[in-house]
Amino acid sequence: MVFPLLTQPIFFGYLAAIAGALYLSSKPQNEAINLYLAFISRWTLFVVFAIISFTYIPENTLIAMFLLVYLNVTFNPQIKPVIL
């Protein structure tokens, strides 16, 4: 176990927050706005959860940072195919 059991909800909350941000950023009909909102919201959530993880996980901050970066980079918004 890399992280104590009490700190793991931080990462589950981060996954839920990213999923919610990507869902909300897919609502506008313009693809450029979708990508911009997804980018801004993901990296804003990254900064917020990085501060939270640095506060509550002081013993494994480097591993927590790598996990947050990995989760942030792997979840990408899907561009909807255009059917003519």
C-alpha positions in Angstrom: 0.0 0.0 0.0 1.6 3.2 -1.2 -0.9 5.6 0.4 -2.7 5.3 3.7 -6.3 4.2 3.4 -7.6 7.6 4.7 -5.9 9.5 1.8 -7.1 7.3 -1.1 -10.4 9.2 -1.3 -8.4 12.2 -2.5 -7.6 10.3 -5.7 -11.1 8.9 -6.1 -12.5 12.4 -5.7 -10.0 13.7 -8.3 -11.2 11.1 -10.8 -14.8 12.0 -10.1 -14.0 15.7 -10.4 -12.2 15.2 -13.7 -15.1 13.1 -15.0 -17.6 15.8 -14.0 -15.4 18.6 -15.5 -15.2 16.7 -18.8 -18.9 16.1 -18.8 -19.7 19.7 -18.2 -17.2 20.9 -20.8 -18.8 18.7 -23.4 -22.1 20.6 -23.2 -21.4 23.6 -25.4 -21.9 22.8 -29.1 -18.6 24.4 -30.3 -15.6 22.0 -30.3 -13.0 24.7 -29.7 -14.9 25.8 -26.6 -15.2 22.2 -25.5 -11.5 21.6 -25.7 -10.7 24.9 -24.0 -13.0 24.3 -21.1 -11.8 20.7 -20.7 -8.1 21.9 -20.7 -8.7 24.8 -18.2 -10.9 22.7 -15.9 -8.6 19.7 -15.8 -5.5 21.7 -15.0 -7.4 23.9 -12.4 -8.5 20.7 -10.7 -4.9 19.4 -10.9 -3.6 22.5 -9.0 -6.4 22.2 -6.4 -5.9 18.5 -5.8 -2.1 18.9 -5.8 -2.4 21.4 -2.9 -4.8 19.0 -1.1 -2.5 16.1 -1.6 0.5 18.0 -0.5 -1.3 19.0 2.7 -2.6 15.5 3.6 0.1 13.3 2.1 3.4 14.8 3.2 5.3 11.5 3.2 4.7 10.5 -0.4 4.4 13.8 -2.2 6.4 12.8 -5.3 4.4 9.7 -5.9 1.1 11.6 -5.3 2.3 14.2 -7.9 3.1 11.5 -10.5 -0.3 9.9 -9.9 -2.1 13.2 -10.3 -0.2 14.0 -13.5 -0.9 10.5 -14.9 -4.6 10.8 -14.1 -4.8 14.2 -15.6 -3.0 13.3 -18.8 -4.8 10.0 -19.5 -8.4 11.3 -19.3 -8.9 13.3 -22.5 -12.1 14.7 -23.9 -13.5 12.8 -26.9 -14.2 14.8 -30.0 -17.6 13.9 -31.3 -17.7 12.6 -34.9 -19.6 14.8 -37.3 -22.2 13.0 -39.4 -23.1 14.7 -42.6 
